[in-house]
Amino acid sequence: MSLRFEHVGKRYPDGTIALGDVSFEVPPGQFCVILGRSGAGKSTLLRCVNGLASPSSGRVVVDGVEVTPATLRQLRPRIGMIHQSFNLVPRASVAANVIAGALPAVSTGRALLGLFPRALRDKACALIADVGLGQEHLPRRVAALSGGQQQRVGIARAFMLDPAYVLADEPVASLDPQTSADILTLIRREAKERGAAVLCSLHQIDLTMRFADRVLALRDGRIVFDGAPDALAQSRLGRIYDASWPEPCPLPEAVGA
Ligand SMILES: Nc1ncnc2c1ncn2[C@@H]1O[C@H](COP(=O)(O)OP(=O)(O)OP(=O)(O)O)[C@@H](O)[C@H]1O
């Protein structure tokens, strides 16, 4: 059981090369931070896992199944998503937004009628409590919540189906430092409790050092560091952030963690 990138390259139709020959494997339960500055290819990498982008070369394999349009339906319940801009339905209630995380497992007809099984409704309530929102929030419209509260709703939604993998694309980009730390603590805790692996893109080094089990640093679509946060010594940060660092980018320093 793992999430594996095998020599993945991504070239967009306009010719932009967002990823070049990316290979790595994430085992169950690992909190893996994808670190890199803007444009490094972090979102593209995550989008190759949930099918929003398809590799131009290589392949992404989830639990032995290659991600393709034909396998997405089967894989979707195993992959939770947490977004930078929350991607919630602002006019809908907290409860409705969270239970929407179960849509991949519910028939379209039942979902349109709002007929979610009792077990899923109970689960949504339990998750909302888990992420620190009181029962009084259940009927509240998401638009009335703070950014941090909205991301808590996004986290609860992502864990509705107990996914084996959670993709978090800059989940704290719009939040203040304390709320960012709270949100990453929550994502990490919920994932560890379930043995879920997390691929979390970040550009903040301090948060990366604090929360990551493993860091995959990207620069210009290539992995320039793969290892434990402790090994991401100050001297190596230039490779990720310093535009003057000599090209070509070297291959990974270390693999694993
Ligand atoms: N749909 C697209 N069409 C063309 N180029 C794209 C597209 N999406 C992303 N890119 C380009 O691919 C490269 C990687 O972008 P990506 O969004 O993956 O980086 P990122 O590290 O997530 O950046 P950010 O932190 O700013 O979101 C960039 O040069 C970007 O301009």
The ligand as an SDF file (V2000), in Angstrom:
LIG
                    3D

 31 33  0  0  0  0  0  0  0  0999 V2000
   -3.0880   25.0810  -16.4890 N   0  0  0  0  0  0  0  0  0  0  0  0
   -1.8340   25.4790  -16.7030 C   0  0  0  0  0  0  0  0  0  0  0  0
   -1.4140   25.8030  -17.9370 N   0  0  0  0  0  0  0  0  0  0  0  0
   -0.1520   26.2040  -18.1790 C   0  0  0  0  0  0  0  0  0  0  0  0
    0.7980   26.3110  -17.2230 N   0  0  0  0  0  0  0  0  0  0  0  0
    0.4300   26.0120  -15.9630 C   0  0  0  0  0  0  0  0  0  0  0  0
   -0.8840   25.5920  -15.6370 C   0  0  0  0  0  0  0  0  0  0  0  0
   -0.9360   25.3630  -14.2960 N   0  0  0  0  0  0  0  0  0  0  0  0
    0.2790   25.6400  -13.8100 C   0  0  0  0  0  0  0  0  0  0  0  0
    1.1040   26.0450  -14.8090 N   0  0  0  0  0  0  0  0  0  0  0  0
    2.5310   26.4020  -14.7040 C   0  0  0  0  0  0  0  0  0  0  0  0
    3.2310   25.2570  -14.2090 O   0  0  0  0  0  0  0  0  0  0  0  0
    4.2460   25.6640  -13.3050 C   0  0  0  0  0  0  0  0  0  0  0  0
    3.9890   25.0140  -11.9480 C   0  0  0  0  0  0  0  0  0  0  0  0
    2.7780   25.5440  -11.4320 O   0  0  0  0  0  0  0  0  0  0  0  0
    2.1350   25.0160  -10.0640 P   0  0  0  0  0  0  0  0  0  0  0  0
    0.8450   25.7480   -9.8730 O   0  0  0  0  0  0  0  0  0  0  0  0
    2.1130   23.5450  -10.0880 O   0  0  0  0  0  0  0  0  0  0  0  0
    3.2380   25.5090   -9.0140 O   0  0  0  0  0  0  0  0  0  0  0  0
    3.0950   25.7380   -7.4400 P   0  0  0  0  0  0  0  0  0  0  0  0
    4.4030   25.3520   -6.8560 O   0  0  0  0  0  0  0  0  0  0  0  0
    1.8960   25.0520   -6.9310 O   0  0  0  0  0  0  0  0  0  0  0  0
    2.9170   27.3050   -7.3530 O   0  0  0  0  0  0  0  0  0  0  0  0
    2.0210   28.1570   -6.2940 P   0  0  0  0  0  0  0  0  0  0  0  0
    2.6780   27.9410   -4.9490 O   0  0  0  0  0  0  0  0  0  0  0  0
    2.1650   29.5640   -6.7890 O   0  0  0  0  0  0  0  0  0  0  0  0
    0.6270   27.6280   -6.3760 O   0  0  0  0  0  0  0  0  0  0  0  0
    4.2060   27.1920  -13.2590 C   0  0  0  0  0  0  0  0  0  0  0  0
    5.1430   27.6650  -14.1870 O   0  0  0  0  0  0  0  0  0  0  0  0
    2.7910   27.5070  -13.7060 C   0  0  0  0  0  0  0  0  0  0  0  0
    2.7360   28.7790  -14.3340 O   0  0  0  0  0  0  0  0  0  0  0  0
  1  2  1  0
  2  3  1  0
  2  7  2  0
  3  4  2  0
  4  5  1  0
  5  6  2  0
  6  7  1  0
  6 10  1  0
  7  8  1  0
  8  9  2  0
  9 10  1  0
 10 11  1  0
 11 12  1  0
 11 30  1  0
 12 13  1  0
 13 14  1  0
 13 28  1  0
 14 15  1  0
 15 16  1  0
 16 17  2  0
 16 18  1  0
 16 19  1  0
 19 20  1  0
 20 21  2  0
 20 22  1  0
 20 23  1  0
 23 24  1  0
 24 25  2  0
 24 26  1  0
 24 27  1  0
 28 29  1  0
 28 30  1  0
 30 31  1  0
M  END
$$$$
